[in-house]
């Protein structure tokens, strides 16, 4: 039962809840401020909320004017630590204590690698289908090294490759990192090839002064190419 003081001058502030229960935060992440003032009620005076257990400051948090705020710098065990607050009437000095709750600060773990990122072959000057490189659990952002081929972009929030490659060649290996407040976790490397179209009908940009058109080409054993305009072009 909550500890309540009485005297003939009036009633102590009432603790109306909700109960504290278990309050959980993540280490290293600024908390959304928690206002405890509304958990006490007094018809006659302002209530000042303070801590009885002396654990808040040691965890990097502050309780100011009844509001819990800050960025947890410490951590607790899995069961947390005991937390109890007191609401005191500013004029009368009468008080009522809250229920006995707990405060738990947990340390996050590094992103966990769940799979591999496959190597890809893309056609030059053709937009690629979005490639998802999020093969992690627990990652909040992503990084890729080295830089992608010209025309391709990497979304660091989603871990997705998009774009239209403009230069042919073999590129990589690339490494994607899934990151959170604990740091990065690398995926296995992968490569990207940018190739010319494989279809017989290929777009050729002829020298200045000539027409740009489709051309049906046939490579031969000597390494030269011969061909003619496809029928109807």
N, C-alpha and C positions, 0 to 999 in steps of 0.2 A: 504494500500500500504506500502511496506517496506520502512524504513527510509534510504535514500541514501545521503551521503555527496559528494560534488563535489568541486574541486578546479582546478586551471589552471595547476597544476603539473601532473595531470593524473586522471584516473578513479578509483573509489573505487572498491574493490573486488565485484564480481557479485554473488548474491545468485541464484544458478541454480537449487536448489531443489534436491530431492523431498521435498515437504512441511513436516513440523514436524508431523502434524496430532496429533493423540493420541498415545502415547507410553505407553504400559502397561507391568508391571512386577509383579511378585508374591513376597510378603513379605517373607524374610528369605531364598530366593533361589538366588544364585549368578547369575547375568545376563550375557548373551553373550555381550561382549563389543560392543558398537555402535560408529562407527567412523563418525563424522559429517564433517570432513575436506573436503570430496569430494563434499559437497553441496555448497561450495564457489569456485569461480574460479578467478584467476588473472594472467594476462600474464606478470606482471612486478615484483611481489614480493610474499613472503611467507605470507599466511593468518593465523592469530591467531584467534581461535574460543573460545569465552567466553560466559558466561551466563549473561543474563540481569535480570532474575527474582528471583534469590537467593533462590531457593527451593531445589536444588539438594542435597546439603550437609546435610540439615535437614532431608533428607530421607535415609541417610546412603550411598549415592552414591558420586562419584567424577567425575569431568570433567577435565581431564588432557591432554594437547596437543590436544584438540578437540575430545578426546575419552571418552565416558561415560562408567563407569565400577563400580563394587562393588556388595554388597549384601544389598538389601533394608531392613532397620531396622524399618522404619516408614511405615505408610499407609496413604492413602488419602480417600476422599469420593468417591462415585460412579462416580462423574463427573471429578475427578482428580483435579490437580492444574495447573495453567497457566505456560507455559514454552516458553521462547523465547531466542534465541542465537544471537550472533553478530560475524561477521567475519571482522577482522581488518587487514589492510595491515601492515606488520611489519616495513616497511620503511616509508611509507607515513603517516600512522596513519589514513587513510581514512577507512571508514567502511560501511558495509551494514548489516541490521538486517534481520533475518529470518522472516517467517510468525509466527503468534501467534499459538502455539500448546498447548498440554497439556500432563502432565505426571501423570499416574495413577498407584498406588501401591495397590494391593488388598490382603486382608488377606484370606488365604484358610480356609475352614471349615474342621472339623474332618470327617473321613470316616463315611458314612451313612450305617447302617445295613439294608439290603434289604431282607434277608431270613434266613432260619435256615440250620444247618448242620446236616444231619441225622446220627443216630448211625448205625454202620455196624457190620456184622459178617463175618469173613474171615476164610479160611481153612489154618491150619498150613502147612508150607513148600510149599505153592502154591502162585505164584506171584499174586498180586492184580491188578485189573484195577485201573488206576490213579483216585484218589478221589479229586475233585475240592472243596476247602474250601473257595474260594473267593465269599463270599456272601455280598460284600460291594460295595459301589460306592465311588470313590475318594481315595482308598487305593493304596499306592505305594510300600508297602512291608507288610510282614505278620509274625506272631509269634504264636507258639503253646506252651501251658503249660498244664500239665507236659510233660516230654519226652515220645515219642511214644514207643510201645512195640518193643522189639528187632527185627531187620530186616526191620522195616518200617522207612522211612525218610520223612522229611517235607521240601519242597522247599520254602524258605522265600521270593523269588522273585515272585513266581506264586501262592503260597498258595495251593500247591498240595501235597497229600500224595501218596507215591509210595513204592514199595519194596516187600519183601517176608517175612512174619512173621514166626518166628522160635520157638516161645514159646506159648503154649496154656494158656488160662485164660481169665478173664474179666478185662478190663483196662479202666481207666478214673475215673471221667469225664475229658474230655479235653476241653480247651477253646482256640479258635483261635482269634487273635487280628488282625484287619486291621489297618495299621498305615500310617501316612503321617507326614509332618512337625509340625502339631498341636498336635500329640500324637496318642495313640491307642484307638480303639473302639472295645469292645468285642462282639463276637457272643455268642449265647446261647450254653451251654455245650452239648457235645455228648460223647458217649461211643463206645468202640471197643471190640468185643469178638473174640477170636481166638480159633477155635474148630477143632476137629479131622475130617477127611473126613466122610461124611454122607453116602457114597455109601457102599453097602455090600462088595464090593471088596476093601479091605484096605491093604495098604502096612505096613507090620510088620517088624521091625528089630529084629530078634531073637537073643538070646545070642550068644556070640562069639563061633565059632565052628559049629554053625548050619547055614543053608542056609537062606538068606533073600529072601522072596517070597510073593506072594499074598496069602491071607488066607480069606476064607469065614467064617465069624463069626456070631453066633446067641446068643444074650443075653437071659437069662431066668429069671424067677421070683426070683430065689435065689441069683441073682447078679453075678453068674458065667457065663463063656462064653464057648461055645462048637462049634466045626465046623471041617471042613476038607478042603483040597486043592480043589478049584473049578475044575470041570471037565476040562481036557485038560491042567492042569498046573502041 
